[in-house]
């Protein structure tokens, strides 16, 4: 089980604290992606790097969160349409994990438990969950979820990958209506950024992760067999010794009985 304990306390923080939810002006065509390209961002403490979406701000100084990337706040007034500063958060889980169906199911359970218990969040549900090709075949987990943040319908995209020492959980959050807008560049920009994450090492296999358990079980089996063999040999030796004594004693008893029988017969 991974260390998801810190996730719940931080969700409301980045959902509300790092994004502005309000009413916006009449919907307009989605703006084009900013021309200014962002280069890779070094995450020194994690020995990793990622390329933020063009024009987005990044912050590595938030306690408990490895990184928050968000689009700049708009100065336009908000009136009748919801307005939300979409963002990507990166949480680090300080132990590696195999990336497989078992981890996918546990991630779904963790996300459901944590988001469902977060203040201000309701109707959280998993829409889709699957493995995808991150660096190799099926070495990443992709989960889509939906929820309500207050009265606003939201959609999230979660990506989980693992290196040799840590797991990295990235979450992109946006308004449902903007997420589904084919003209909006936000989803494509977020996806490109999330899969650009470079981490040290590769995820362990399930066999490698469970190797200490297997070795411990094998060692216990050998000890059990050794004790059983030793107990068997000891019991066999004791049985032979007892049998020898029993045979000697039995002969004496038979002699005594024969003598007694002879005397009794002579009496009659």
N, C-alpha and C positions, 0 to 999 in steps of 0.2 A: 504494500500500500504506500503510495507516494505522499510526500508532505504537502497536502493541499490545505493544511490548516490555516495558512495565512491568507488564502484567497478570499474567503468570505468577508473578512474585515476590510479588504481593500476595494471590493467591487463598487460599493456605493461611493467610495472616495474618487475613483477615476471616472465613474459614470456621471456623477453629479459635479464633482469638484473640478474636473478637467474638461467639462463640456457644458455648453450653454443650451438649455432646452427652453424654448419659448415660442412665441408666435411670430411668424415672419411675414414679409410682404408677399404680394401676388406672385405665384410661381412664374419663373422665367426660364428660358433655355439654359441648360447646365453650362457653366463656363468651361472653356477649354483648359486642359491641364497647363500649369505654369511652364514656361519655356525653360526656366532655370533648372538645370539638372543637379541633383544632390549626389555627392560622391559617397563612398562607403563610410559608415560611421564606426569608429573603433570602440568596442566595448571592452576596455582594458581589464576590468575586474573579472570579466567572464572569458577573457582570451577569445573573443568572438567579434564579428563585425556584421553590420547590416546596412543596407541602403534605404534610407527613408524615402517616402513618396516625395516627388519634387515639390519644393516650397513649404513642406511641413516642418514644424518645430519639433525639437527633441529635448528630452530632459532625463538625465540619468541620476538626478539627486533626490528622487522621491523615496523616502524610507519604505523598504519592503517591496518595491517594484524596481526591477532592473532597468527598465526603460519605458518611457511614454513618448509616443510620436503623435502629434495632432496637427490638424490643419489650422492655420491662423484664424482667429476670431474675426467675424465680419463686423464692420462698423455700420452696416445698414440697419435701420430700425426694423423691429419685428412687430407685426400687427395680427395677421390672420392665418399665417402658415407656420408650422413648427420649424424651428431653427436649431440645428445641433452641430457642434464642432466634432466631426468624426475623429476617431483616434484608434491607435494600435498600442496595446500594452504588451510588455514582455515580462513574464514571471519566470524565475529560475527555480527548478526543483532540484535540490542538492543530492541527487543520486540518479544514476542512469537507469534506463529501463529498456527492455526489448520492445520493439515496435511491431505489434501483431494484433490479432483479434482479441486476445485477452486484455491487452492494455487499452484497446479501443473501448471495450465494454466498461472497464473500470474508470476511464476518463469520462464517459457519458454519465456514469453514476455520480462521480465527483462533481461534475459541472451542475448536474440537476440538483444535487443536495445543497451546494454552496449558493447558487444563484436563487434557488427557491427560498432560501432563508435570509436573503439580503433585503434590508429595509428599502422600500420604495419600488422593489421589483415584484411583478406578479405574472402569472400565466407563462412561466418559463417552460419551454419544451424543446426537445431535440427534433430537428426537422430531418436531418440526414447526417450519417456518419460513415466514413469509409477510409481505407488506406489509399495513399497516393505515392507516386514516385517522387521523392524529395531529392536524394542524391543517387540512390540505387532503387531497386525494385521494391515497392511497398514499404519504404522506410520512413514514411511520414503519416500522420493522422490528421484528417480534415473533418471538422464537425460544423454543421450549420445549426443555429438555434434561433428561436424567437422569444420575445418577452414583451412585457409592457413596463415602461419606465414612467411611473406616474400614470398619466392618461395617454401616453404616446407609444405607438407600436414600433418596436425596434427589432433589428436583426443583427446577429453576430456570426462571425466566421472565426473559428478556433483552429489553430494549427499547432500540433505538438510534434517536436522532433527530439532526438536524444543524441548526445555525444558519448564519449567514453566515461565521463564523470558526472554529467548533469543532464537534466531534461529542460527543454525550453518551450514554454507555453505562450503562444501569441494569440491575442484576441482583437479582432477588428469589430467596432461597433458603429452602426449607422441607423438612420431612420428607415423604416420599412419602405416607404414610398420612394425614397431616393435610391435605396439599395436595388430596387426593381426597375429603376429607370435606365433603359439601354443607352441613353445619351449621356449618362453621368459617368465620369471617368474614375470616380472614387474607388469602386470595387476593383477594377483592373490595376489601379495604382497600388492599392493595399496588398493585393495578391502578389504582385511583382516584388514588393518590398519584403513581405513575409517569407517568401521562398528564396530571397537573396541572403538570408541569414547563414553565416558560415560559422560552424562550431568545431571545437577540437575533438578529433577522434570520431568513432562511429558507435552506434548503439550496440550493446551486447546482445548476443543471442539468448534465447530462453535457456538453452543448455548451459551457457557460460554463467548466467545469473544464478542458476540453481546448482551449479557444480559443488559449492560447499555443502549444500544439503545432501546431494547424492553421495559425496565422499564421506560425510558424517554417517549417513545411513549404511554405506558399505562397510565402514570401520566398525560400526555397532554390530553389523551382521557377522563380521569376522570374529569379533569378541564373543558374540553369542554362540557361534559355532565352536569356537575354541573352548569356551566354558562347557558347552554340551559334550564335546569330545572328551575333555578331561574328566567330567563327571561320569561319562559312560565307562571310561577306562578304570576309573577308581571303583565304580560300582561292580564292574566285572571282576576286578582283583579281589574285592571284598567278598563277592559271591563265591569265587573259587576257594578262598580261604575258609569261608563258612561251610562250603560243601565238603571240603576235606575233613574238617572237624566233625561234621555231621556223620560222614561215612564211618570214621573211627568210632564215634560214640554209638552208632547204630549196631556195629559188630559186637561191641561189648554187651549191649542190651540183649541182642539175640542169644549170646552165650549164656547170659544170666537166665533168660527165659527158658532156654533149653535145659539148664541145670535144674531149674525149678520144676519144669515139666517132668523131668526124669524122676526126681524125688517123689513128686505127687503120684506118678505111675507106680513106683515101687511100693508106695504106701497101700495102694489098693490091691 
